[in-house]
Amino acid sequence: MAAVQLPASDPAPTLSRWKAFAIHLSISALVATLVGSAMYFVWYPDPLFEAMGGNELVMILIGVDVVVGPIVTLIIFNPSKGRRTLRLDLSMIAAAQAAALAYGIYVVAEARPVYVVFSVDRFDVVAANQLFEEDLAKVKRPEFRTVPWGRPPVIAVEMPSDPDEQLSVIAWAASGQDLQVFPQHYRPYAELAPLALKRAKPLADLRRRHAAEAAAIDAALARLGRRIEDTAYLPLKARNRDMTVLLDAKTGAVAGFAKVNPW
């Protein structure tokens, strides 16, 4: 009588090490592309992506999601292991990678720019982690009571008229918390556009002062369809790189940005 061949209870997988690596890499690259696209087109729209250090944040996400996870799969994947053992190993890798990715997205979300704020004589990019619940609770205008999740709008902040509030703002400024991080004093930009225009300088002055960046200024004007004599400017202060805000020289409306040193 011929012996009966029993099926293996935990057969070895037919997937090769390199194929498993390629599959993991493809999935990780897709996730990283989706996250990077959301950053660039929604949270960090140009030129804020560069101004706020988006490149560095994306590289961290890529390092965690696209590089580390697939490489670990390549190292530990052994076709001679049983399916159950490999399934457990891959589940642990996926869980660790998902946790690292979730933390990375949390960091990116907390550091995302939420407002471009005109303040006194310049614009500042305010990040989500610079606004606190206790200040948001004091906001009277409904549009500023919550932190935005979409593209950062251009707004303005006004020094309070109450002497006690002025002293409070000055005291906080000594510790590095300037006027632009107090949402209770936010205003629509249109209300303070005349003041911004009053503080602005002709763009031709900046072009003369920074002759080496004249081409970048001209390119920004061409992209916006503007003439230099109709354009003024104010500095934009940001976390990673300061840039230039271009204003309509008649109305003070924000016309665009130039990746040029404004100082």
Backbone hydrogen bonds, N-H to C=O, Kabsch-Sander energy under -0.5 kcal/mol:
donor,donor_aa,acceptor,acceptor_aa,energy
6,L,4,V,-0.8
20,A,16,S,-2.3
21,F,17,R,-2.0
22,A,18,W,-2.4
23,I,19,K,-2.4
24,H,20,A,-2.4
25,L,21,F,-2.7
26,S,22,A,-2.3
27,I,23,I,-2.3
28,S,24,H,-2.4
29,A,25,L,-2.6
30,L,26,S,-2.0
31,V,27,I,-2.2
32,A,28,S,-2.6
33,T,29,A,-2.3
34,L,30,L,-2.1
35,V,31,V,-2.4
36,G,32,A,-2.9
37,S,33,T,-2.3
38,A,34,L,-2.1
39,M,35,V,-2.2
40,Y,36,G,-2.6
41,F,37,S,-2.7
42,V,38,A,-1.6
43,W,38,A,-1.9
44,Y,39,M,-4.5
48,L,45,P,-2.3
50,E,47,P,-0.6
51,A,47,P,-2.3
52,M,48,L,-2.6
53,G,50,E,-1.2
54,G,49,F,-3.6
55,N,49,F,-0.5
57,L,53,G,-1.6
58,V,54,G,-2.6
59,M,55,N,-2.1
60,I,56,E,-1.8
61,L,57,L,-2.1
62,I,58,V,-2.8
63,G,59,M,-2.4
64,V,60,I,-2.1
65,D,61,L,-3.2
66,V,62,I,-1.8
67,V,62,I,-1.7
68,V,63,G,-2.1
69,G,64,V,-1.0
71,I,67,V,-1.9
72,V,68,V,-2.4
73,T,69,G,-2.1
74,L,70,P,-2.4
75,I,71,I,-2.0
76,I,72,V,-2.6
77,F,73,T,-2.3
81,K,78,N,-2.4
83,R,11,P,-1.2
86,L,82,G,-2.4
87,R,83,R,-3.0
88,L,84,R,-2.1
89,D,85,T,-2.4
90,L,86,L,-3.0
91,S,87,R,-2.0
92,M,88,L,-2.0
93,I,89,D,-2.0
94,A,90,L,-2.7
95,A,91,S,-2.4
96,A,92,M,-2.4
97,Q,93,I,-2.8
98,A,94,A,-2.7
99,A,95,A,-2.2
100,A,96,A,-2.2
101,L,97,Q,-2.7
102,A,98,A,-2.7
103,Y,99,A,-2.2
104,G,100,A,-2.3
105,I,101,L,-2.8
106,Y,102,A,-2.1
107,V,103,Y,-2.3
108,V,104,G,-2.4
109,A,105,I,-2.8
110,E,106,Y,-2.4
111,A,107,V,-1.9
112,R,108,V,-0.6
112,R,109,A,-0.7
114,V,126,V,-3.1
115,Y,126,V,-1.5
116,V,153,P,-2.4
117,V,115,Y,-0.6
117,V,124,D,-3.3
118,F,116,V,-0.5
118,F,155,I,-2.4
119,S,117,V,-0.5
119,S,122,R,-3.4
120,V,157,V,-0.5
121,D,119,S,-2.3
122,R,119,S,-1.2
123,F,235,P,-2.8
124,D,117,V,-2.6
125,V,237,K,-2.3
126,V,115,Y,-2.6
126,V,124,D,-0.7
128,A,112,R,-2.2
129,N,110,E,-2.0
130,Q,127,A,-1.7
131,L,128,A,-1.5
135,D,132,F,-0.8
136,L,132,F,-2.3
137,A,133,E,-2.1
138,K,135,D,-1.2
139,V,136,L,-1.2
144,F,141,R,-1.7
145,R,142,P,-1.3
155,I,116,V,-2.6
155,I,153,P,-0.6
156,A,187,R,-2.6
157,V,118,F,-2.3
158,E,185,H,-2.3
166,Q,162,D,-2.2
167,L,163,P,-2.3
168,S,164,D,-1.9
169,V,165,E,-2.4
170,I,166,Q,-2.5
171,A,167,L,-2.4
172,W,168,S,-2.3
173,A,169,V,-2.2
174,A,170,I,-1.2
175,S,171,A,-0.5
175,S,172,W,-1.2
176,G,173,A,-1.5
177,Q,172,W,-2.3
178,D,176,G,-1.0
181,V,178,D,-1.9
182,F,179,L,-1.7
185,H,182,F,-2.0
186,Y,183,P,-1.6
187,R,156,A,-3.2
189,Y,154,V,-0.6
191,E,188,P,-1.4
192,L,188,P,-0.6
192,L,189,Y,-1.3
193,A,189,Y,-0.9
196,A,192,L,-2.3
197,L,193,A,-2.6
198,K,194,P,-1.9
199,R,195,L,-1.9
200,A,196,A,-1.2
201,K,233,Y,-1.9
203,L,231,T,-2.2
205,D,202,P,-1.2
206,L,202,P,-0.9
207,R,203,L,-2.2
208,R,204,A,-2.0
209,R,205,D,-2.2
210,H,206,L,-2.4
211,A,208,R,-0.6
213,E,210,H,-1.6
214,A,211,A,-1.5
217,I,213,E,-2.0
218,D,214,A,-2.7
219,A,215,A,-2.4
220,A,216,A,-2.0
221,L,217,I,-2.2
222,A,218,D,-2.4
223,R,219,A,-2.3
224,L,220,A,-1.6
225,G,221,L,-0.9
226,R,221,L,-2.6
230,D,227,R,-1.2
231,T,228,I,-1.4
232,A,247,L,-2.5
233,Y,201,K,-2.2
234,L,245,V,-1.8
236,L,243,M,-2.5
237,K,123,F,-3.3
238,A,236,L,-0.5
240,N,51,A,-3.0
241,R,51,A,-1.8
243,M,236,L,-1.8
244,T,258,A,-2.4
245,V,234,L,-2.9
246,L,244,T,-0.5
246,L,256,G,-2.7
247,L,232,A,-2.8
248,D,253,A,-2.7
249,A,230,D,-2.5
252,G,248,D,-2.3
255,A,246,L,-2.9
255,A,253,A,-0.5
256,G,246,L,-1.4
258,A,244,T,-2.5
260,V,258,A,-2.4
